[in-house]
């Protein structure tokens, strides 16, 4: 039986196999080269796929890594959380260093820690922090051009901060959801939106209980439209009420987005 | 007559053509994609070539950009200096912003300034600063992996600083010259070598009047061999006296090297 057959059978059995230990992982990656986090059929280059491939060689059996979220193609992570059930005769530090040795240099496992049998990186997550990075200035960000979005125009910070206040809190974010056929609840809670400037860099930092498909990128696009004077900060209320994606602003490119942190109890 | 024919004729005439104004440029670039600074036959991707191509479209005539130095393939620059004679009806800021608009996003022109007719970026340069960046730690430098060299072992800072003292000053650096058939003088003056540590990063900063082919990368490789205990700091004296490339240490990879600054009177 080939490895891919083994793996398919394993996945069909939905992990009924007994696995010795559940581990929590923290992972940093440059998403530029990847078709996102999650392994999909026909998408060879995913971060999850790269990590699973190394773990499978270590365990000599198929493994399934569960990420806290599914970052899109081109989106980066400073500390994605994940969990995996493994049966290997190695301590946590050995697993981590082995992973880092065999993973490509744009993926780094920051931490491997034993977790309780029932820990699930996605279901148990209670909050995430995302940062969207923009650059506006007379020069070009030569050395971090793959991690920022260059703006053609300078946005008004005050207007954006005012608009962000309307978006903070628990709302139906259907207007900011890239999946217009979403059947589940589109209600989410944003704990804070911080907009800061450091020289030519403008950072949008979002903390919340969870984010919808494309939500951070659409929020940032909409806030920038406010900053450019194309919308008023006050119009955010009507926009939330509209529950209609086409009323919101543009989808910012993936490269400026970074998952900073995933929180658990 | 085609553009490339025009250009060839122009280059053969060695710039006898009258050009209205000499400009000094400061340029920052990520060297990863390039076959170095200098245009060579058959090497399409050079930083000089990219800049000349944009300037030629602006001037409607062939132009020749003279760089202060010739960084190798894969070497970066924070502020390469160059000069160019141009006949364009634009002010300095217009030239700069036009260049940045049409140059790829890994090259940025920081400054365009009128210079005296006789200013020559290479001949008039009186000093340069290069920095070589290394990384040693349990994690991997995911987001700046293209600008550092990852070390497998931790070098001893004290030993390296001691060795650097022997190399500072005016010496014949033939042992550190990558061009073993060099006919001109291999005497150079290193004003200072600073070796600093910032978390997992180790920086080697060299200031000097000029550097030979591969000199900074061979110096760094040799200092690291001292740091790893494979050579003594005191052996630097004999190494300088040997005037023999094969006695010196390994050539560090290009990606860790960055031209920081070029000095003029």
Interface residues (C-beta under 8 A of the other chain):
Chain A: X28 X29 X30 X76 X97 X100 X105 X106 X107 X108 X110 X138 X139 X140 X142 X143 X144 X145 X147 X150
Chain B: X28 X29 X30 X76 X97 X100 X105 X106 X107 X108 X110 X138 X139 X140 X142 X143 X144 X145 X147 X150
